[in-house]
Amino acid sequence: MDVRKQVLQIIADQAMLDVSDVSMDSTPEDLGIDSLGLVEAIFSIEEQFDISVPFNANDPSESDFDISSVAKIVEGIEKLIAEQKT
């Protein structure tokens, strides 16, 4: 399972962009994803990987989950998947 590819696809779908338009350095803002879109993307990611993302949509800065870039989102998801397997 390639987490990176799947997350890129989910984020691209949410932004209504081609996956080639999404880079690891992209921020949700760069992609035109607002807070509601980000929540929807997180829900899709949770469903795809059967994980629970500790994300506070009302106050993302208070969350342990870094949403500052696609790379940070992928990193966080990979960590959650690894933790779940233990």
N, C-alpha and C positions, 0 to 999 in steps of 0.2 A: 504494500500500500504506500503510495507516494503522497504523503501528507501535503507537501508543498504544492503539487499540481492540483490536488483536490481543493485546497483552500483558495488558490488562485482562481480556479474555475467558479467557486461559490461567490467570491468577491466580484469577479468580472460579471457574473450573472446579475448580482445585486446592483452593480453600477451600470448595467445594460451596455457593457463594453465587450469587445473581443478580448479573450484572455491574453493575447499578445500586447494589448494596451496596458496591462497591469504588470508592474515590476515589483520586486521585493522592496524597493525603496519608496514605493508609492504610499501616500498617507490616505486615509479615508477621504479627507478633504480634497486631495488632488484628484480623486476619482469621482468626486461629486456625490459621495455617500454621506447623507445626513445622519443624525442620531437614530432616527427610526430605521433607516436602511441598515445601519450598523447592527442594531438589535436583531433585525431580520436575518442578517448574515450570520450573526452569532448563533441564533436558533438553528439555522441550516447546518452550521458547523457542528453544533452539539448533536443534532440528529444523525449527521453523516458519520461521525466518529464515536457515537454513543458515550459522550462525555458530558460533564457539567462544567460550564465555563463560569468562573467567579467574576462576573462582570456586573457592575452597578450602572445601569443605563442612566440613572438620575444623576450620578456623580462619578464619571469614569476615572477621575483623578484619585478617588478613594478605593479603587479596585486594585487587586494584586495582578490583574491581567492587563498587560500593556497593549494598547490599541494604536500606538503612535505611528506604526507603519505595518505594511503587509509582512515584512520579515519578522517583526516582533510578535505579530499575531500567530504566524506559523510556529515560531519558537515556543510560544506559550502553549499552543495546542500539542506540539510534540512532547512537551514536558508533562502536560496533563495525561496524555496517552500512556507515557512511560510510568507515571505514578499509579495509574489505574491497573496496570499489569502486575504491580507488586503486591 
